[in-house]
């Protein structure tokens, strides 16, 4: 009887030890390292990583539009032509605490080739725009900001004409890389607001603005083009400016509007404005295809536009492009 009780006791002790061992296996070990709590179950270590803050936001858009017309023995007449317009827009925006820094670069190039004319390949679009804005927050929507705005073109520009009695076209160089180039630096009060749909609006009023007109081409500089003193390469002005930009404004579903307006007035001739306006309406068909309506308006009283009759005068410069083609966001 005593042997039976002894073996029975051994069995209960073994079962109890097994149950205790099972209980200990499901209880995780807790480890403290530099105040962080880590849970360890068996050989697995569970670490809860902190969420990393993202201060930079970058991206851009590339668009390519091509049009081709080929005619051969076409009774209705006409000429074969090929047109290409391409552009890229990049942005890098930074925000941390009360500091913001927004930078954008836009480059566009366009060409047209027509078989039945002199100088068959001609430029239709060429611009380079770099804008960088740094600001410190004063309140929820107001910032003290400094902005750099640089604009120029990449290739030579020509005026095409046909003299009276001639059967051939001639061309005259009227612009080039950094001829003109414009650099504008402004410091002032910046109103900025972002909306739930992703659109943004910004308005900078600056009573402290420096504007520099650059003409590096010697022939254009010697002619006093774009308001520089003949023979000089740079014309400096001090004045005030108003810069407004709208980005991602939703006109309708899949239709967005982006625009910027820059007004500058020289203190020496206050009230005479230099106007730069750019607008892009984008109608998105799908992820890769879209239609773009691009409009640019420029007025500068120091720029005289050569007319077909040989005279030159102040005039509003207008460019309007309607493109349908590839559009890639990244």
Protein Blocks (a to p, Z undefined) as FASTA:
>chain_A
ZZmmmmmmmmmmmmmmmmmmmmmmmmccdddeehiacddehjbccddddddddfbdcddd
ddddddddddehiangpaddddddddddddddddehjbccdddddddddddddfkbghkb
acfbdcddddddddddfblmbccdddddddddfbdcddddddehiabdcdddfbdehiac
ddddddddddddddfkopacdddddfbdcdddddfbfklmmnopghiaehiabdcddddd
dddddehiafbghiacdddddddddfklghiacddddddddddfblmbccdddddddddf
kbccddfkopacddddddddddddddddZZ
